[in-house]
Amino acid sequence: GAGVSQSPSNKVTEKGKDVELRCDPISGHTALYWYRQSLGQGLEFLIYFQGNSAPDKSGLPSDRFSAERTGGSVSTLTIQRTQQEDSAVYLCASSATGGAGYGYTFGSGTRLTVV
Amino acid sequence: AQSVTQLDSQVPVFEEAPVELRCNYSSSVSVYLFWYVQYPNQGLQLLLKYLSGSTLVKGINGFEAEFNKSQTSFHLRKPSVHISDTAEYFCAVLSRGATNKLIFGTGTLLAVQP
């Protein structure tokens, strides 16, 4: 597609439920990133996929968080047993050939609210 | 480890006044540097970037930034701001050869007043 698409744009869930957030990167972009944006916290790196390489999961805050990328395209971020502190905007970005020097293209994000 | 510091969480400025948003970084290796802008309820948009060469880089919407290696800074400037420049601005750093992860600062809200 023309840009990075994320769905849903908003998600309200009850504490303890599982949620799945979807990211559809720009066609042909081999690198895909997930970030979390909390109020006053800036952007926190979560996970990075590059082609067929093993993902860099070093930013995932707990084992309740996981992500996969199927067929080198669409990615799903899953949060299990959601907690109130998981409330944030989850941003996905992609870049060409893993060269972040070209800059990322970001989606509009998914605003997650855990009640 | 690399890090980015944006000391100003909010910068109020009057329309048509100049503005500078400060960014300092820390890295043990040479870096790429970026500024992103986030308008309300939107994703981040690349404003400008420094990869190599001239230390003064120009971006969209009349913004420019200067890479200063000795001061490890990459401050963003605009000579005359507009109401439409009101947004959150994020500085980011990528350490060359180490990783493809951008590390972001906490952001600066530029609030342009009439």
Interface residues (C-beta under 8 A of the other chain):
Chain A: V4 A31 Y33 Y35 G40 Q41 G42 L43 F45 Y48 Q50 D56 G59 L91 A93 S95 G98 G99 A100 G101 G103 Y104 T105 F106 G107 S108 G109
Chain B: Q6 S9 Y32 F34 Y36 N41 Q42 G43 L44 Q45 L46 K49 L51 F90 A92 L94 T99 N100 K101 L102 I103 F104 G105 T106 G107
